[in-house]
Amino acid sequence: MQRSKDLQDLKELVYILNRYKVRHIEVITNSPGAGVQSSRYRKFYEALLSEGWDSEEEAAAWLGYSATDKQYKRFRNEFKKRLYNTTLFIDTNQPEFSDPQRAYYHCWQEVAVLKHW
């Protein structure tokens, strides 16, 4: 199986968002409260962190689709849009960030802005 660049980008964004816990907006990263069921987006987000998929086929199969299904492509595109949106809320002014880290996350934020236009 060939590694998917698109899936690798998703995994990198999920890692970034998980590491820096964006808590000020409910987009992808906030856990639901007690007694509230997680959305498919949240479940997919968590699965990207834990499943170790290497291909779009594996990710699509987890959702019950084929990688070529329109439903999967639509879901993946909406998921990416939500990830990029969430990336905009990473506060790089926190003291835990070094200058190279700030530049790295700022680049991802720029990508997010460009993807929305």
C-alpha positions in Angstrom: 0.0 0.0 0.0 1.2 3.5 -0.9 1.3 6.1 1.9 -1.1 8.9 1.3 0.4 12.5 1.5 -3.1 13.8 2.3 -3.5 11.4 5.2 -0.1 12.2 6.5 -1.0 15.9 6.5 -4.2 15.1 8.5 -2.2 13.1 11.0 0.3 16.0 11.5 -2.5 18.5 12.1 -4.2 16.1 14.5 -0.9 15.7 16.4 -0.5 19.5 16.6 -4.0 20.1 17.8 -3.9 17.3 20.3 -0.6 18.5 21.7 -1.6 22.1 22.2 -5.2 21.4 23.3 -7.2 24.1 21.6 -9.9 24.6 24.2 -11.5 27.9 23.3 -13.6 26.7 20.5 -15.6 23.5 19.8 -14.4 22.5 16.4 -12.6 19.2 16.7 -10.5 19.0 19.8 -12.9 19.5 22.7 -14.1 16.4 24.3 -17.8 16.2 24.8 -19.2 16.5 28.3 -20.3 13.6 30.4 -23.3 11.8 28.8 -22.8 13.5 25.5 -21.9 11.3 22.5 -18.9 12.2 20.4 -19.4 13.3 16.9 -18.0 11.3 14.0 -15.4 14.1 13.5 -14.2 13.7 17.1 -14.1 9.9 16.8 -12.2 10.1 13.5 -9.8 12.6 15.1 -9.2 10.3 18.0 -8.7 7.3 15.7 -6.1 9.2 13.6 -4.2 9.6 16.9 -4.4 6.0 17.8 -4.9 3.7 14.8 -1.7 4.3 12.8 -3.3 4.2 9.4 -1.0 4.5 6.5 -3.5 4.8 3.7 -6.7 6.4 2.7 -8.2 3.0 2.3 -7.6 2.1 5.9 -9.1 5.4 7.1 -12.1 5.1 4.8 -12.7 1.5 5.9 -12.8 2.6 9.5 -15.7 4.8 8.6 -17.3 2.0 6.6 -16.5 3.5 3.2 -14.1 2.9 0.3 -11.5 5.6 -0.3 -13.2 6.4 -3.7 -16.7 6.8 -2.2 -18.2 10.3 -2.4 -19.4 10.1 1.2 -15.8 9.5 2.4 -14.3 12.3 0.3 -17.0 14.7 1.5 -16.4 13.7 5.1 -12.6 14.0 4.7 -12.9 17.4 3.1 -15.2 18.7 5.9 -12.8 17.1 8.5 -9.8 18.9 6.9 -11.7 22.2 6.9 -12.5 21.8 10.6 -8.8 20.9 11.4 -7.6 24.0 9.5 -10.1 26.2 11.3 -9.1 24.8 14.7 -5.4 25.4 13.8 -6.1 29.2 13.7 -6.8 29.1 17.5 -3.4 27.8 18.6 -2.0 30.6 20.8 1.7 30.6 19.9 2.3 33.5 22.3 2.5 31.0 25.2 5.9 30.8 26.8 6.2 27.0 26.0 6.8 27.8 22.3 10.3 28.5 21.0 10.8 30.8 18.1 11.2 27.9 15.6 8.0 26.3 16.9 6.1 29.7 16.6 7.3 29.9 13.0 6.2 26.3 12.3 2.7 26.8 13.8 2.4 30.1 12.1 3.0 28.4 8.8 0.2 25.9 9.5 -2.1 28.8 10.3 -1.2 30.5 7.0 -2.0 27.2 5.2 -5.3 27.1 7.0 -6.2 30.7 5.9 -5.2 29.9 2.3 -7.2 26.7 2.3 -10.3 28.7 3.2 -10.0 31.1 0.3 
